[in-house]
């Protein structure tokens, strides 16, 4: 009799507690849902038994949680694929693990992670082999390119860390050697060596433009080139001044002899070559003005003698005008008339 009583009492307690337990699952599910922990919310709502008063609400929450999970997973997977396409393999894999953390039941996620990790290992091994080959061939640029790819693929991978240490040592040796070589090139001052120095500095910049040796030697080369530029500029100015004096002297000699056309030709040449100064240009302008006045006078006198029918004198004057101004249309016109008359 006592045993039956205990069984009945236990059954009554279970029945009376069931709603409270179910309500707790529902309450926990709502709490997780509101916190954005949708998988945990689904787990709790699934525990809510059928036929209880909030069962339909629990099922609706399960549906909403599944939809939210799908949206989150798709977004994370999109980010993961983007990182993978950009060769950031470790970052992509961390995103795949994030998917698994968000939804442990996500289909095929374990297979995706395993495949990605296998591809990462394969890629790291290939890059490391390429690095070692480039090192044996003393191709520091290819070494740099391969280690940069390794860092991109998986910066914390043991092979990446070890290869990076090897590269740093190799880079230090190459930069130091290049630095000393550039200094030697600049000391000779030969044009060919200066060109080699420029090429070597560019090589150092391609290796590591932030290294102090690269920065210092680049500045030294710039200072050397600037010094040479100023030196060449002073030489050009000196040569320009010498030419100016030469043209000024030649033009002045012609001018003093009354040879205005020849003086103008000399000074025009100086102007075309870019060596004329204000003084020379002033003399050029003065000579042109005097030449124009002289041509004008020859033409006026020639016209006078032409009207006086003294064609020989007129012809002489027009020819003098044309000698000073070969393109003068008036002188040509009168000379043509005189030639017709004298035929």
Secondary structure, DSSP 8 states (H G I E B T S, - for coil): -HHHHHHHHHHHHHHHHHHHHHHHHHHHHHHHHHTT-HHHHHHHHHTS-TTSTTHHHHHHHHHHHHHHHHHHHHHHHHHHHHHHHTT-HHHHHHHHHHHHHH-TT-TTHHHHHHHHHHHHHHHHHHHHHHHHHHHHTT-HHHHHHHHHHHHHHHTT-HHHHHHHHHHHHHHHHHHHHHHHHHHHHHHH--HHHHHHHHHHHHHHHHHHTTSHHHHHHHHHHHHHHHHHHHHHHHHHHHHHHHHHHHHHHHHHHHHHTT-HHHHHHHHHHHHHTT---HHHHHHHHHHHHHHHHHHHHHHHHHHHHHHTT-HHHHHHHHHHHHHH-TT-HHHHHHHHHHHHHT-
